[in-house]
């Protein structure tokens, strides 16, 4: 059984900032190499970084 934990950040537009979500994940003990980020609209359910977490 794989108990690996990943962090996932998504913002809807390129102008939005990931900083607040990143800080929360780092404060929770996540390693930056285990955090994946998608910057794309909420209408698109194909999210490459999220799929890498599966």
mmCIF file as gemmi writes it, N, C-alpha and C atoms, coordinates in Angstrom:
data_model
loop_
_atom_site.group_PDB
_atom_site.id
_atom_site.type_symbol
_atom_site.label_atom_id
_atom_site.label_alt_id
_atom_site.label_comp_id
_atom_site.label_asym_id
_atom_site.label_entity_id
_atom_site.label_seq_id
_atom_site.pdbx_PDB_ins_code
_atom_site.Cartn_x
_atom_site.Cartn_y
_atom_site.Cartn_z
_atom_site.occupancy
_atom_site.B_iso_or_equiv
_atom_site.pdbx_formal_charge
_atom_site.auth_seq_id
_atom_site.auth_asym_id
_atom_site.pdbx_PDB_model_num
ATOM 1 N N . UNK Axp A 1 ? 0.844 -1.184 0 1 0 ? 1 A 1
ATOM 2 C CA . UNK Axp A 1 ? 0 0 0 1 0 ? 1 A 1
ATOM 3 C C . UNK Axp A 1 ? 0.886 1.244 0 1 0 ? 1 A 1
ATOM 4 N N . UNK Axp A 2 ? 0.581 2.194 -0.882 1 0 ? 2 A 1
ATOM 5 C CA . UNK Axp A 2 ? 1.34 3.433 -0.991 1 0 ? 2 A 1
ATOM 6 C C . UNK Axp A 2 ? 0.691 4.504 -0.118 1 0 ? 2 A 1
ATOM 7 N N . UNK Axp A 3 ? 1.406 4.972 0.894 1 0 ? 3 A 1
ATOM 8 C CA . UNK Axp A 3 ? 0.884 5.999 1.784 1 0 ? 3 A 1
ATOM 9 C C . UNK Axp A 3 ? 1.506 7.356 1.51 1 0 ? 3 A 1
ATOM 10 N N . UNK Axp A 4 ? 1.988 7.557 0.312 1 0 ? 4 A 1
ATOM 11 C CA . UNK Axp A 4 ? 2.603 8.818 -0.071 1 0 ? 4 A 1
ATOM 12 C C . UNK Axp A 4 ? 1.552 9.916 -0.093 1 0 ? 4 A 1
ATOM 13 N N . UNK Axp A 5 ? 1.9 11.073 0.439 1 0 ? 5 A 1
ATOM 14 C CA . UNK Axp A 5 ? 0.991 12.216 0.46 1 0 ? 5 A 1
ATOM 15 C C . UNK Axp A 5 ? 1.531 13.286 -0.477 1 0 ? 5 A 1
ATOM 16 N N . UNK Axp A 6 ? 0.649 13.815 -1.312 1 0 ? 6 A 1
ATOM 17 C CA . UNK Axp A 6 ? 1.008 14.869 -2.246 1 0 ? 6 A 1
ATOM 18 C C . UNK Axp A 6 ? 0.187 16.113 -1.953 1 0 ? 6 A 1
ATOM 19 N N . UNK Axp A 7 ? 0.77 17.265 -2.262 1 0 ? 7 A 1
ATOM 20 C CA . UNK Axp A 7 ? 0.038 18.515 -2.174 1 0 ? 7 A 1
ATOM 21 C C . UNK Axp A 7 ? -0.372 18.935 -3.568 1 0 ? 7 A 1
ATOM 22 N N . UNK Axp A 8 ? -1.519 19.58 -3.667 1 0 ? 8 A 1
ATOM 23 C CA . UNK Axp A 8 ? -2.013 20.014 -4.973 1 0 ? 8 A 1
ATOM 24 C C . UNK Axp A 8 ? -2.546 21.432 -4.869 1 0 ? 8 A 1
ATOM 25 N N . UNK Axp A 9 ? -2.076 22.268 -5.774 1 0 ? 9 A 1
ATOM 26 C CA . UNK Axp A 9 ? -2.494 23.67 -5.834 1 0 ? 9 A 1
ATOM 27 C C . UNK Axp A 9 ? -3.079 23.92 -7.213 1 0 ? 9 A 1
ATOM 28 N N . UNK Axp A 10 ? -4.237 24.602 -7.238 1 0 ? 10 A 1
ATOM 29 C CA . UNK Axp A 10 ? -4.806 24.998 -8.526 1 0 ? 10 A 1
ATOM 30 C C . UNK Axp A 10 ? -5.332 26.415 -8.409 1 0 ? 10 A 1
ATOM 31 N N . UNK Axp A 11 ? -4.98 27.218 -9.376 1 0 ? 11 A 1
ATOM 32 C CA . UNK Axp A 11 ? -5.553 28.555 -9.515 1 0 ? 11 A 1
ATOM 33 C C . UNK Axp A 11 ? -6.204 28.634 -10.885 1 0 ? 11 A 1
ATOM 34 N N . UNK Axp A 12 ? -7.225 29.475 -10.994 1 0 ? 12 A 1
ATOM 35 C CA . UNK Axp A 12 ? -8.022 29.533 -12.218 1 0 ? 12 A 1
ATOM 36 C C . UNK Axp A 12 ? -7.401 30.371 -13.323 1 0 ? 12 A 1
ATOM 37 N N . UNK Axp A 13 ? -6.609 31.359 -12.965 1 0 ? 13 A 1
ATOM 38 C CA . UNK Axp A 13 ? -6.03 32.227 -13.993 1 0 ? 13 A 1
ATOM 39 C C . UNK Axp A 13 ? -4.543 32.387 -13.745 1 0 ? 13 A 1
ATOM 40 N N . UNK Axp A 14 ? -3.826 32.755 -14.774 1 0 ? 14 A 1
ATOM 41 C CA . UNK Axp A 14 ? -2.384 32.975 -14.665 1 0 ? 14 A 1
ATOM 42 C C . UNK Axp A 14 ? -2.079 34.136 -13.722 1 0 ? 14 A 1
ATOM 43 N N . UNK Axp A 15 ? -3.033 35.061 -13.569 1 0 ? 15 A 1
ATOM 44 C CA . UNK Axp A 15 ? -2.816 36.229 -12.721 1 0 ? 15 A 1
ATOM 45 C C . UNK Axp A 15 ? -2.937 35.906 -11.232 1 0 ? 15 A 1
ATOM 46 N N . UNK Axp A 16 ? -3.63 34.824 -10.89 1 0 ? 16 A 1
ATOM 47 C CA . UNK Axp A 16 ? -3.792 34.475 -9.485 1 0 ? 16 A 1
ATOM 48 C C . UNK Axp A 16 ? -2.476 33.96 -8.914 1 0 ? 16 A 1
ATOM 49 N N . UNK Axp A 17 ? -2.313 34.144 -7.616 1 0 ? 17 A 1
ATOM 50 C CA . UNK Axp A 17 ? -1.071 33.808 -6.943 1 0 ? 17 A 1
ATOM 51 C C . UNK Axp A 17 ? -1.224 32.506 -6.155 1 0 ? 17 A 1
ATOM 52 N N . UNK Axp A 18 ? -0.248 31.636 -6.274 1 0 ? 18 A 1
ATOM 53 C CA . UNK Axp A 18 ? -0.281 30.357 -5.561 1 0 ? 18 A 1
ATOM 54 C C . UNK Axp A 18 ? 0.302 30.47 -4.15 1 0 ? 18 A 1
ATOM 55 N N . UNK Axp A 19 ? 0.839 31.619 -3.819 1 0 ? 19 A 1
ATOM 56 C CA . UNK Axp A 19 ? 1.608 31.803 -2.581 1 0 ? 19 A 1
ATOM 57 C C . UNK Axp A 19 ? 0.879 31.328 -1.322 1 0 ? 19 A 1
ATOM 58 N N . UNK Axp A 20 ? -0.372 31.746 -1.127 1 0 ? 20 A 1
ATOM 59 C CA . UNK Axp A 20 ? -1.102 31.398 0.098 1 0 ? 20 A 1
ATOM 60 C C . UNK Axp A 20 ? -1.271 29.879 0.228 1 0 ? 20 A 1
ATOM 61 N N . UNK Axp A 21 ? -1.608 29.213 -0.879 1 0 ? 21 A 1
ATOM 62 C CA . UNK Axp A 21 ? -1.769 27.758 -0.847 1 0 ? 21 A 1
ATOM 63 C C . UNK Axp A 21 ? -0.42 27.07 -0.6 1 0 ? 21 A 1
ATOM 64 N N . UNK Axp A 22 ? 0.634 27.582 -1.226 1 0 ? 22 A 1
ATOM 65 C CA . UNK Axp A 22 ? 1.964 27.011 -1.045 1 0 ? 22 A 1
ATOM 66 C C . UNK Axp A 22 ? 2.398 27.12 0.411 1 0 ? 22 A 1
ATOM 67 N N . UNK Axp A 23 ? 2.196 28.273 1.015 1 0 ? 23 A 1
ATOM 68 C CA . UNK Axp A 23 ? 2.57 28.47 2.421 1 0 ? 23 A 1
ATOM 69 C C . UNK Axp A 23 ? 1.82 27.487 3.315 1 0 ? 23 A 1
ATOM 70 N N . UNK Axp A 24 ? 0.532 27.305 3.065 1 0 ? 24 A 1
ATOM 71 C CA . UNK Axp A 24 ? -0.267 26.381 3.873 1 0 ? 24 A 1
ATOM 72 C C . UNK Axp A 24 ? 0.26 24.953 3.765 1 0 ? 24 A 1
ATOM 73 N N . UNK Axp A 25 ? 0.617 24.519 2.566 1 0 ? 25 A 1
ATOM 74 C CA . UNK Axp A 25 ? 1.134 23.161 2.384 1 0 ? 25 A 1
ATOM 75 C C . UNK Axp A 25 ? 2.51 22.996 3.042 1 0 ? 25 A 1
ATOM 76 N N . UNK Axp A 26 ? 3.36 23.992 2.905 1 0 ? 26 A 1
ATOM 77 C CA . UNK Axp A 26 ? 4.686 23.919 3.528 1 0 ? 26 A 1
ATOM 78 C C . UNK Axp A 26 ? 4.561 23.931 5.05 1 0 ? 26 A 1
ATOM 79 N N . UNK Axp A 27 ? 3.64 24.741 5.577 1 0 ? 27 A 1
ATOM 80 C CA . UNK Axp A 27 ? 3.403 24.772 7.022 1 0 ? 27 A 1
ATOM 81 C C . UNK Axp A 27 ? 2.867 23.437 7.537 1 0 ? 27 A 1
ATOM 82 N N . UNK Axp A 28 ? 2.181 22.707 6.675 1 0 ? 28 A 1
ATOM 83 C CA . UNK Axp A 28 ? 1.641 21.4 7.044 1 0 ? 28 A 1
ATOM 84 C C . UNK Axp A 28 ? 2.693 20.302 6.946 1 0 ? 28 A 1
ATOM 85 N N . UNK Axp A 29 ? 3.909 20.678 6.521 1 0 ? 29 A 1
ATOM 86 C CA . UNK Axp A 29 ? 5.005 19.711 6.475 1 0 ? 29 A 1
ATOM 87 C C . UNK Axp A 29 ? 5.27 19.103 5.112 1 0 ? 29 A 1
ATOM 88 N N . UNK Axp A 30 ? 4.621 19.601 4.068 1 0 ? 30 A 1
ATOM 89 C CA . UNK Axp A 30 ? 4.85 19.06 2.725 1 0 ? 30 A 1
ATOM 90 C C . UNK Axp A 30 ? 6.23 19.455 2.226 1 0 ? 30 A 1
ATOM 91 N N . UNK Axp A 31 ? 6.835 18.577 1.453 1 0 ? 31 A 1
ATOM 92 C CA . UNK Axp A 31 ? 8.095 18.859 0.778 1 0 ? 31 A 1
ATOM 93 C C . UNK Axp A 31 ? 7.761 19.435 -0.598 1 0 ? 31 A 1
ATOM 94 N N . UNK Axp A 32 ? 8.477 20.442 -1.034 1 0 ? 32 A 1
ATOM 95 C CA . UNK Axp A 32 ? 8.168 21.086 -2.313 1 0 ? 32 A 1
ATOM 96 C C . UNK Axp A 32 ? 8.186 20.11 -3.487 1 0 ? 32 A 1
ATOM 97 N N . UNK Axp A 33 ? 8.986 19.057 -3.405 1 0 ? 33 A 1
ATOM 98 C CA . UNK Axp A 33 ? 9.031 18.092 -4.512 1 0 ? 33 A 1
ATOM 99 C C . UNK Axp A 33 ? 7.741 17.269 -4.605 1 0 ? 33 A 1
ATOM 100 N N . UNK Axp A 34 ? 6.921 17.313 -3.576 1 0 ? 34 A 1
ATOM 101 C CA . UNK Axp A 34 ? 5.665 16.569 -3.561 1 0 ? 34 A 1
ATOM 102 C C . UNK Axp A 34 ? 4.444 17.464 -3.769 1 0 ? 34 A 1
ATOM 103 N N . UNK Axp A 35 ? 4.677 18.703 -4.195 1 0 ? 35 A 1
ATOM 104 C CA . UNK Axp A 35 ? 3.586 19.64 -4.44 1 0 ? 35 A 1
ATOM 105 C C . UNK Axp A 35 ? 3.447 19.855 -5.942 1 0 ? 35 A 1
ATOM 106 N N . UNK Axp A 36 ? 2.237 19.677 -6.432 1 0 ? 36 A 1
ATOM 107 C CA . UNK Axp A 36 ? 1.938 19.836 -7.851 1 0 ? 36 A 1
ATOM 108 C C . UNK Axp A 36 ? 1.024 21.036 -8.051 1 0 ? 36 A 1
ATOM 109 N N . UNK Axp A 37 ? 1.221 21.746 -9.152 1 0 ? 37 A 1
ATOM 110 C CA . UNK Axp A 37 ? 0.503 22.998 -9.391 1 0 ? 37 A 1
ATOM 111 C C . UNK Axp A 37 ? -0.097 23.009 -10.788 1 0 ? 37 A 1
ATOM 112 N N . UNK Axp A 38 ? -1.377 23.378 -10.87 1 0 ? 38 A 1
ATOM 113 C CA . UNK Axp A 38 ? -2.044 23.617 -12.145 1 0 ? 38 A 1
ATOM 114 C C . UNK Axp A 38 ? -2.548 25.049 -12.15 1 0 ? 38 A 1
ATOM 115 N N . UNK Axp A 39 ? -2.329 25.735 -13.263 1 0 ? 39 A 1
ATOM 116 C CA . UNK Axp A 39 ? -2.856 27.086 -13.459 1 0 ? 39 A 1
ATOM 117 C C . UNK Axp A 39 ? -3.741 27.041 -14.692 1 0 ? 39 A 1
ATOM 118 N N . UNK Axp A 40 ? -5.034 26.785 -14.465 1 0 ? 40 A 1
ATOM 119 C CA . UNK Axp A 40 ? -5.959 26.738 -15.588 1 0 ? 40 A 1
ATOM 120 C C . UNK Axp A 40 ? -7.392 26.888 -15.11 1 0 ? 40 A 1
ATOM 121 N N . UNK Axp A 41 ? -8.255 27.153 -16.024 1 0 ? 41 A 1
ATOM 122 C CA . UNK Axp A 41 ? -9.661 27.414 -15.744 1 0 ? 41 A 1
ATOM 123 C C . UNK Axp A 41 ? -10.325 26.236 -15.043 1 0 ? 41 A 1
ATOM 124 N N . UNK Axp A 42 ? -11.303 26.551 -14.209 1 0 ? 42 A 1
ATOM 125 C CA . UNK Axp A 42 ? -12.073 25.517 -13.528 1 0 ? 42 A 1
ATOM 126 C C . UNK Axp A 42 ? -12.981 24.746 -14.458 1 0 ? 42 A 1
ATOM 127 N N . UNK Axp A 43 ? -13.258 25.287 -15.65 1 0 ? 43 A 1
ATOM 128 C CA . UNK Axp A 43 ? -14.139 24.586 -16.589 1 0 ? 43 A 1
ATOM 129 C C . UNK Axp A 43 ? -13.446 23.404 -17.251 1 0 ? 43 A 1
ATOM 130 N N . UNK Axp A 44 ? -12.116 23.379 -17.224 1 0 ? 44 A 1
ATOM 131 C CA . UNK Axp A 44 ? -11.346 22.3 -17.837 1 0 ? 44 A 1
ATOM 132 C C . UNK Axp A 44 ? -10.991 21.277 -16.762 1 0 ? 44 A 1
ATOM 133 N N . UNK Axp A 45 ? -11.51 20.075 -16.878 1 0 ? 45 A 1
ATOM 134 C CA . UNK Axp A 45 ? -11.241 19.056 -15.864 1 0 ? 45 A 1
ATOM 135 C C . UNK Axp A 45 ? -9.995 18.231 -16.161 1 0 ? 45 A 1
ATOM 136 N N . UNK Axp A 46 ? -9.324 18.499 -17.27 1 0 ? 46 A 1
ATOM 137 C CA . UNK Axp A 46 ? -8.066 17.823 -17.559 1 0 ? 46 A 1
ATOM 138 C C . UNK Axp A 46 ? -6.955 18.657 -16.933 1 0 ? 46 A 1
ATOM 139 N N . UNK Axp A 47 ? -6.454 18.174 -15.81 1 0 ? 47 A 1
ATOM 140 C CA . UNK Axp A 47 ? -5.447 18.908 -15.053 1 0 ? 47 A 1
ATOM 141 C C . UNK Axp A 47 ? -4.204 18.024 -14.912 1 0 ? 47 A 1
ATOM 142 N N . UNK Axp A 48 ? -3.187 18.295 -15.717 1 0 ? 48 A 1
ATOM 143 C CA . UNK Axp A 48 ? -2.001 17.433 -15.769 1 0 ? 48 A 1
ATOM 144 C C . UNK Axp A 48 ? -1.313 17.216 -14.423 1 0 ? 48 A 1
ATOM 145 N N . UNK Axp A 49 ? -1.146 18.247 -13.627 1 0 ? 49 A 1
ATOM 146 C CA . UNK Axp A 49 ? -0.46 18.08 -12.344 1 0 ? 49 A 1
ATOM 147 C C . UNK Axp A 49 ? -1.284 17.224 -11.398 1 0 ? 49 A 1
ATOM 148 N N . UNK Axp A 50 ? -2.587 17.394 -11.414 1 0 ? 50 A 1
ATOM 149 C CA . UNK Axp A 50 ? -3.455 16.581 -10.562 1 0 ? 50 A 1
ATOM 150 C C . UNK Axp A 50 ? -3.382 15.102 -10.969 1 0 ? 50 A 1
ATOM 151 N N . UNK Axp A 51 ? -3.348 14.859 -12.255 1 0 ? 51 A 1
ATOM 152 C CA . UNK Axp A 51 ? -3.271 13.471 -12.736 1 0 ? 51 A 1
ATOM 153 C C . UNK Axp A 51 ? -1.969 12.802 -12.315 1 0 ? 51 A 1
ATOM 154 N N . UNK Axp A 52 ? -0.878 13.561 -12.171 1 0 ? 52 A 1
ATOM 155 C CA . UNK Axp A 52 ? 0.395 12.985 -11.733 1 0 ? 52 A 1
ATOM 156 C C . UNK Axp A 52 ? 0.341 12.55 -10.263 1 0 ? 52 A 1
ATOM 157 N N . UNK Axp A 53 ? -0.6 13.07 -9.499 1 0 ? 53 A 1
ATOM 158 C CA . UNK Axp A 53 ? -0.732 12.71 -8.089 1 0 ? 53 A 1
ATOM 159 C C . UNK Axp A 53 ? -1.395 11.356 -7.901 1 0 ? 53 A 1
ATOM 160 N N . UNK Axp A 54 ? -2.055 10.856 -8.918 1 0 ? 54 A 1
ATOM 161 C CA . UNK Axp A 54 ? -2.817 9.602 -8.79 1 0 ? 54 A 1
ATOM 162 C C . UNK Axp A 54 ? -1.933 8.396 -8.738 1 0 ? 54 A 1
